[in-house]
């Protein structure tokens, strides 16, 4: 647990890091940082960029494919024929060595912890509040993967080399309060000339603190909706969601761009695009489509298929790679189901990652999309936690679909995307048309299925969380319902519920690890606290 026990400042942006020279003036050792060398203006862009590199990276560009396993398990992607069979992903195999995101998140938390310590005064209040919001995102993502984790005693450096693990539910409550404090503080300082406003170092909102409020409020809503099946917390969750209603939520994508360029491209482009020399990056030929999601797009007449994936045997060097012709010929798309890596029977290759995701080396990375924001709002409204009832829930649901079409550029313009989206959700097809009057379970199923359809390659962690928090042991699945791997040597009956704690925790923080149940973790039976 080195990055928890030793508060070492890590301010270089991983892999496809900052394209601008934000960090070039750091002359002193980052292992002994001082506020004069590592100022908030220098630490903030690296913290934001490193975080989006994790939440928006499923390609391995940063050296560790953050959520690649989930992308495969959820029926989005699969490994191309011609490569060694990936028995680990197909077999739902996990070990304490991987997949892992423990050090990734705690490394960013070390940056944020330093930032919090250096921004106690009024002048740097906005930096302090941003750090608290980002800290909440990191700790939530850790809880969502590991359940109980070091929290209140973490990041103390020499003050505590062996931090205990806090209960996951308690951490969620603390994060909710942390977000509330940050929002209150930002609001209080919006017109305070004594408070400094971040500039270009804020590589997500360029110092627009009102947008930070919307972002934080959306994160809070996501935290609370995640607990929708924790019956013991319903009064608390309902009350807290109600408090968010007056502040608003994200209606446009929260995008990060530290200065991506041809030589330092966005992660997605750096996995699937074309390098400055004209060659394809490695994942372009390694990862392709999963037939499960193609089946869904095809069955629902969804033109997004042509933007998420290319036609068979079309790669980024082909002239028509960036040109999608509508209406689609849905038979042109093909992939493998999880558990197989077979060649296409007609002799062409399987579909590759499409031009809606791989746009240019300078494309921004998504921290939270407007699509996700609208779907979370729709679910909270459906439960009666936000006002408007079923009619408003339907509007929010349709807005989520529309924002997905806009993000992908369906039809070539915003107006065209809106038109295609309206045609799509206007169909009388299951899990497309909003089933007004149906049971709450059916409505949730529809919302989460469309959320899954929209998050392909953009934020795969959220559908993975949705699937787990709606898991029904009777049907051995949650929402969205995706096919189980057909690999005959898989080690579990469905995708895992959680990650193992990393080996370093067992070795270096054994007493706390054991007290948290580290020795008895079972990925297929040990649940995150918000699971039914």
C-alpha positions in Angstrom: 0.0 0.0 0.0 2.9 2.3 -0.7 0.9 5.2 -2.1 -1.3 5.2 0.9 1.4 4.8 3.5 3.9 7.2 2.1 2.5 10.5 1.0 4.7 11.0 -2.1 3.6 13.7 -4.5 3.0 12.4 -7.9 2.4 15.2 -10.3 3.4 13.9 -13.7 0.3 13.2 -15.8 0.3 9.5 -16.7 0.9 8.4 -20.3 -0.9 10.9 -22.4 -0.3 13.7 -19.9 -0.5 17.4 -20.1 0.5 18.8 -23.5 1.2 22.2 -22.0 4.2 22.9 -19.9 2.3 23.1 -16.6 4.8 21.0 -14.7 8.1 22.2 -16.3 8.9 24.6 -13.5 9.0 21.9 -10.8 12.7 21.8 -9.9 12.7 20.2 -6.5 12.3 16.6 -5.8 8.6 15.6 -5.8 9.4 13.3 -2.9 9.9 16.3 -0.7 7.6 18.9 -2.1 7.3 22.4 -1.0 4.5 24.8 -1.6 6.9 27.1 -3.5 7.8 24.4 -5.9 4.6 22.4 -6.1 1.9 25.2 -6.1 -1.8 24.5 -6.5 -1.5 25.8 -10.0 1.0 23.1 -10.8 -0.6 20.2 -9.0 -4.2 20.7 -10.1 -3.9 20.0 -13.8 -2.0 16.8 -13.2 -4.5 15.6 -10.6 -7.4 16.2 -13.0 -5.6 14.7 -16.0 -4.5 11.6 -14.1 -8.0 11.0 -12.8 -9.6 11.3 -16.3 -6.9 9.0 -17.6 -8.3 6.3 -15.3 -12.0 6.8 -15.6 -11.9 7.4 -19.3 -9.3 4.8 -20.2 -10.1 1.2 -21.3 -7.2 0.8 -23.7 -4.1 0.4 -21.6 -2.6 3.6 -22.9 -1.6 4.7 -19.4 0.1 1.3 -18.8 -2.9 -0.3 -17.0 -6.2 -0.7 -18.8 -8.4 0.8 -16.1 -11.7 -0.7 -17.0 -10.9 -3.0 -20.0 -12.2 -6.0 -18.2 -15.6 -4.4 -17.6 -15.8 -3.3 -21.2 -15.4 -7.0 -22.2 -17.6 -8.4 -19.5 -20.4 -6.0 -20.3 -20.6 -7.1 -24.0 -19.1 -4.0 -25.5 -15.7 -5.1 -26.7 -13.8 -8.3 -27.4 -10.4 -9.3 -28.5 -9.7 -9.7 -32.2 -9.1 -13.1 -33.9 -5.4 -13.8 -34.5 -4.3 -12.9 -31.0 -3.8 -15.3 -28.2 -7.1 -16.2 -26.5 -7.7 -14.0 -23.5 -8.7 -16.6 -21.0 -8.4 -14.2 -18.1 -11.2 -11.8 -19.3 -13.3 -14.6 -20.9 -13.0 -16.7 -17.7 -13.8 -13.9 -15.2 -10.4 -14.6 -13.6 -9.1 -12.2 -11.0 -6.1 -12.3 -8.7 -4.7 -9.9 -6.1 -2.3 -8.8 -8.8 -5.0 -7.8 -11.3 -7.1 -6.3 -12.5 -6.2 -3.5 -10.0 -6.8 0.2 -9.7 -5.8 0.6 -6.0 -2.5 2.4 -6.6 -3.9 4.4 -9.5 -6.5 6.1 -7.3 -4.5 6.4 -4.1 -1.7 8.0 -6.2 -4.1 10.7 -7.3 -5.4 11.0 -3.8 -1.8 11.7 -2.6 -1.8 14.7 -5.0 -5.1 15.9 -3.8 -4.1 15.4 -0.2 -1.1 17.7 -0.8 -3.3 20.2 -2.6 -5.8 20.3 0.4 -2.9 20.9 2.8 -1.6 23.8 0.7 -4.9 25.6 0.1 -6.1 26.4 3.6 -6.3 30.2 3.1 -9.1 32.3 1.6 -7.1 33.1 -1.5 -6.9 29.4 -2.5 -10.4 28.4 -1.3 -11.5 27.4 -4.9 -8.6 25.0 -5.3 -9.4 23.5 -1.9 -13.0 22.9 -2.9 -12.1 21.4 -6.3 -9.6 19.0 -4.5 -12.4 17.9 -2.2 -14.8 17.2 -5.1 -12.1 15.2 -6.9 -11.2 13.4 -3.7 -14.9 12.3 -3.5 -14.7 10.9 -7.0 -11.6 8.9 -6.2 -12.8 7.4 -3.0 -16.2 6.6 -4.5 -14.5 4.7 -7.3 -12.3 2.8 -4.8 -15.3 1.8 -2.7 -17.2 0.7 -5.8 -14.4 -1.7 -6.6 -13.2 -2.9 -3.1 -16.0 -2.0 -0.6 -14.2 -1.2 2.7 -11.0 0.7 2.2 -8.5 2.9 4.2 -10.1 6.3 4.3 -10.1 8.3 7.6 -6.5 7.1 8.5 -5.2 7.0 4.9 -2.6 9.4 3.4 -1.1 10.3 6.8 2.5 9.4 5.7 4.6 8.9 8.8 1.6 9.7 11.0 0.1 6.2 10.2 1.9 3.6 8.2 -0.9 1.0 8.8 -4.3 2.6 8.4 -7.4 0.7 9.3 -10.2 0.2 6.8 -13.4 2.2 7.1 -16.8 0.8 6.4 -17.9 1.5 2.8 -21.3 2.9 3.8 -19.7 5.3 6.2 -17.3 6.5 3.6 -20.2 7.2 1.2 -21.9 9.3 3.9 -18.6 11.2 4.5 -18.2 11.9 0.8 -21.7 13.2 0.6 -20.9 15.7 3.4 -17.6 16.6 1.7 -19.3 17.4 -1.5 -21.9 19.5 0.4 -19.1 21.5 2.1 -17.4 22.2 -1.2 -20.6 23.3 -2.9 -21.5 25.6 0.0 -18.0 27.1 0.0 -17.9 27.7 -3.7 -21.3 29.3 -3.6 -20.3 31.6 -0.8 -17.2 32.7 -2.7 -18.6 33.2 -6.2 -18.5 37.0 -5.8 -15.6 37.2 -3.3 -12.7 39.1 -5.0 -10.3 37.8 -2.4 -10.7 34.3 -3.6 -8.5 33.3 -6.5 -10.2 31.7 -9.6 -8.3 29.0 -11.4 -7.3 29.7 -15.0 -5.8 27.4 -17.6 -4.6 25.0 -14.9 -8.3 24.0 -14.4 -8.2 21.7 -17.5 -11.8 20.7 -17.1 -13.8 24.0 -16.5 -11.2 26.7 -17.0 -12.2 28.3 -13.6 -15.9 28.3 -14.2 -16.9 27.6 -10.6 -20.6 27.4 -11.3 -19.8 24.4 -13.5 -17.9 22.9 -10.6 -21.0 23.2 -8.5 -23.0 21.4 -11.2 -20.3 18.7 -11.5 -20.2 18.2 -7.7 -24.0 18.0 -7.5 -24.1 15.4 -10.2 -21.4 13.4 -8.4 -23.5 13.6 -5.2 -26.6 12.4 -7.0 -24.7 9.5 -8.5 -23.5 8.6 -5.0 -27.0 8.6 -3.6 -28.6 6.7 -6.5 -26.0 4.1 -6.2 -27.5 3.3 -2.8 -31.0 2.9 -4.2 -31.3 -0.7 -3.0 -30.0 -0.1 0.6 -33.3 -0.2 2.4 -31.7 0.9 5.8 -30.6 4.2 4.2 -33.7 5.2 2.2 -34.8 8.1 4.5 -31.3 9.5 4.4 -30.9 9.0 0.6 -34.3 10.5 -0.1 -33.5 13.6 2.0 -30.1 14.1 0.5 -31.3 13.8 -3.1 -34.0 16.3 -2.4 -31.3 18.8 -1.4 -29.7 18.5 -4.8 -32.8 19.5 -6.8 -32.3 23.3 -6.5 -28.7 23.4 -7.6 -28.9 21.7 -11.0 -26.9 19.0 -12.7 -24.6 18.7 -15.6 -26.4 19.3 -18.9 -23.2 19.3 -21.0 -20.2 17.0 -20.9 -17.5 17.5 -18.3 -14.5 17.3 -20.6 -10.8 17.4 -19.8 -8.2 18.7 -22.2 -4.7 19.6 -20.9 -3.4 20.3 -24.4 -3.7 17.0 -26.2 -1.8 17.0 -29.5 -0.6 14.7 -32.3 2.4 13.7 -30.2 0.5 13.5 -26.9 -3.0 12.4 -27.9 -6.1 11.8 -25.9 -6.1 8.2 -24.4 -8.8 6.9 -26.7 -7.1 8.2 -29.8 -3.8 7.0 -28.4 -5.2 3.5 -28.3 -7.1 3.3 -31.6 -6.1 6.2 -33.8 -3.2 6.8 -36.3 0.2 7.9 -35.0 2.0 10.9 -36.5 4.1 8.4 -38.5 0.9 7.0 -40.1 0.8 3.7 -38.3 -2.1 2.4 -36.2 -1.8 2.5 -32.4 -1.7 -1.0 -30.9 -5.3 -1.5 -29.7 -6.7 -0.7 -33.1 -6.0 -4.2 -34.3 -6.2 -5.9 -30.8 -9.6 -4.8 -29.6 -12.8 -4.9 -31.6 -16.6 -5.3 -31.2 -18.5 -7.7 -29.1 -21.5 -9.2 -30.9 -23.7 -8.8 -27.8 -23.9 -5.0 -28.1 -24.1 -5.2 -32.0 -27.1 -7.4 -31.6 -28.8 -4.8 -29.4 -28.1 -1.9 -31.7 -29.2 -3.9 -34.7 -32.4 -5.1 -33.0 -33.3 -1.6 -32.0 -32.4 0.1 -35.4 -29.8 2.2 -33.6 -27.7 4.3 -35.9 -25.1 4.8 -33.1 -23.8 1.4 -34.2 -22.0 3.0 -37.1 -20.2 5.5 -34.7 -19.3 3.1 -32.0 -17.9 0.6 -34.5 -16.7 0.4 -38.1 -18.1 -2.0 -40.7 -16.3 -5.3 -40.9 -12.7 -5.1 -41.9 -12.5 -1.3 -42.0 -9.6 0.2 -40.0 -8.4 3.7 -39.4 -6.2 3.9 -42.5 -9.1 3.2 -44.8 -10.6 6.2 -46.6 -14.1 5.7 -45.3 -13.1 5.2 -41.7 -14.3 8.6 -40.6 -17.4 8.7 -42.9 -20.6 7.0 -41.7 -23.2 6.6 -44.3 -26.8 6.7 -43.1 -29.0 4.8 -43.1 -26.8 2.0 -41.9 -26.5 -1.4 -43.4 -26.7 -3.3 -40.1 -25.4 -6.5 -41.7 -22.0 -4.8 -42.2 -21.2 -5.1 -38.5 -19.9 -8.2 -36.8 -18.1 -9.2 -33.6 -17.4 -12.1 -31.3 -19.3 -13.1 -28.1 -17.3 -13.2 -24.9 -15.5 -16.5 -24.7 -14.7 -16.7 -28.4 -12.2 -15.1 -30.7 -13.2 -16.6 -34.0 -12.6 -15.3 -37.5 -15.7 -14.0 -39.3 -17.1 -16.8 -41.5 -17.4 -14.6 -44.5 -13.6 -13.9 -44.5 -13.7 -10.3 -43.4 -12.4 -9.0 -40.1 -14.6 -8.1 -37.2 -15.7 -4.5 -36.6 -13.2 -2.1 -35.1 -13.7 0.9 -32.7 -15.5 3.6 -34.6 -15.2 7.2 -35.5 -17.6 8.5 -32.9 -15.1 7.4 -30.2 -11.9 8.0 -32.2 -12.1 11.5 -33.5 -8.7 13.2 -33.4 -5.6 13.2 -31.2 -6.8 16.5 -29.7 -10.2 15.3 -28.6 -11.1 15.9 -25.0 -11.5 13.1 -22.4 -14.8 12.6 -20.6 -14.9 12.8 -16.8 -18.7 12.7 -16.6 -21.0 12.9 -19.7 -24.3 14.8 -19.9 -25.7 11.5 -21.1 -24.9 9.9 -17.8 -26.2 12.9 -15.8 -29.6 12.7 -17.5 -30.0 9.0 -17.0 -29.1 9.3 -13.3 -31.6 12.2 -13.0 -34.2 10.1 -14.7 -33.8 7.2 -12.3 -33.9 9.5 -9.2 -37.1 11.1 -10.6 -38.7 7.8 -11.2 -38.2 6.9 -7.5 -39.9 10.2 -6.6 -36.8 11.7 -5.1 -36.8 14.5 -7.7 -39.9 16.3 -8.8 -41.9 15.7 -12.0 -43.0 12.1 -11.8 -43.1 9.7 -14.7 -43.5 12.5 -17.3 -40.3 14.2 -16.2 -38.5 10.9 -15.9 -39.4 10.2 -19.6 -38.1 13.6 -20.7 -34.8 13.1 -18.8 -34.5 9.6 -20.3 -35.0 10.9 -23.8 -32.5 13.7 -23.1 -29.9 11.1 -22.1 -30.4 9.4 -25.5 -30.2 12.7 -27.3 -27.0 13.7 -25.7 -25.5 10.3 -26.6 -26.4 10.9 -30.3 -24.9 14.5 -30.1 -21.7 13.2 -28.5 -21.1 10.7 -31.3 -22.0 13.3 -34.0 -24.7 11.1 -35.5 -25.7 12.7 -38.8 -22.9 15.3 -38.8 -24.6 18.1 -36.8 -26.3 18.7 -33.5 -29.7 19.3 -35.3 -29.3 16.0 -37.3 -28.3 14.1 -34.1 -31.4 15.4 -32.3 -33.6 14.3 -35.2 -32.1 10.8 -35.3 -32.4 10.5 -31.6 -36.1 11.5 -31.6 -36.8 8.9 -34.3 -34.9 6.3 -32.3 -36.7 6.7 -29.0 -40.0 7.2 -30.7 -40.0 3.5 -31.8 -42.4 1.2 -30.1 -39.6 -1.2 -29.3 -38.8 -2.7 -25.9 -36.0 -0.9 -23.9 -36.2 2.0 -26.4 -39.7 3.5 -25.9 -40.2 4.7 -22.4 -42.8 2.2 -21.0 -45.1 4.7 -19.2 -47.4 3.0 -16.8 -45.1 -0.1 -16.4 -43.7 -1.3 -13.1 -40.9 0.6 -11.5 -38.6 -2.4 -12.2 -39.5 -2.3 -15.9 -38.8 1.4 -16.1 -35.5 1.0 -14.3 -34.6 -1.8 -16.6 -35.3 0.4 -19.6 -33.3 3.4 -18.2 -30.3 1.3 -17.4 -30.4 -0.6 -20.7 -30.2 2.7 -22.6 -27.6 4.0 -20.3 -25.5 0.9 -21.1 -26.1 1.4 -24.8 -24.9 5.0 -24.6 -21.8 4.5 -22.3 -20.0 2.1 -24.8 -16.3 3.1 -24.7 -17.0 6.3 -22.8 -17.7 5.3 -19.2 -18.0 1.6 -18.8 -17.6 1.6 -15.1 -21.1 3.1 -14.6 -23.0 0.3 -16.4 -20.8 -2.2 -14.4 -21.9 -0.5 -11.2 -25.6 -0.5 -12.4 -25.4 -4.2 -13.2 -24.1 -5.0 -9.7 -26.4 -2.7 -7.7 -29.5 -4.2 -9.4 -28.3 -7.8 -9.3 -31.1 -10.3 -8.9 -29.8 -13.7 -7.7 -33.0 -15.4 -9.1 -32.1 -14.4 -12.6 -28.3 -14.4 -11.9 -28.0 -11.0 -13.5 -28.7 -7.3 -13.0 -29.5 -4.4 -15.4 -28.4 -4.2 -18.1 -28.8 -7.9 -18.9 -25.8 -9.0 -20.9 -24.8 -12.5 -22.0 -22.6 -14.5 -19.7 -19.2 -15.6 -21.2 -19.5 -18.8 -23.2 -16.0 -19.9 -22.3 -16.3 -23.4 -20.9 -13.5 -22.8 -18.4 -14.9 -19.7 -16.7 -14.4 -19.7 -13.0 -17.7 -18.0 -12.0 -21.4 -17.9 -13.1 -21.3 -14.2 -14.0 -18.9 -11.3 -14.1 -17.3 -10.6 -10.7 -18.9 -8.4 -8.1 -15.6 -6.8 -6.9 -11.8 -6.8 -7.1 -9.4 -8.5 -4.7 -7.4 -6.2 -2.4 -3.9 -5.9 -3.9 -1.0 -8.1 -2.8 0.8 -5.2 -1.3 -2.0 -4.7 1.2 -1.7 -8.3 2.5 2.1 -7.9 2.7 2.4 -4.4 4.1 -0.8 -3.7 6.0 -1.7 -7.2 7.0 -3.5 -6.6 10.3 -5.9 -4.0 8.8 -6.3 -6.1 5.6 -7.2 -9.2 7.7 -9.7 -7.2 9.9 -11.4 -6.0 6.7 -11.9 -9.6 5.6 -9.1 -9.5 3.0 -8.5 -13.3 3.4 -12.1 -14.2 2.7 -12.8 -12.0 -0.4 -14.8 -14.0 -3.0 -15.3 -12.0 -6.2 -18.5 -13.9 -7.0 -20.1 -13.7 -3.6 -18.5 -10.8 -1.6 -20.7 -7.8 -2.4 -20.2 -4.0 -2.4 -22.4 -2.6 0.4 -24.9 -1.0 -2.0 -25.7 -4.4 -3.7 -28.9 -6.2 -2.8 
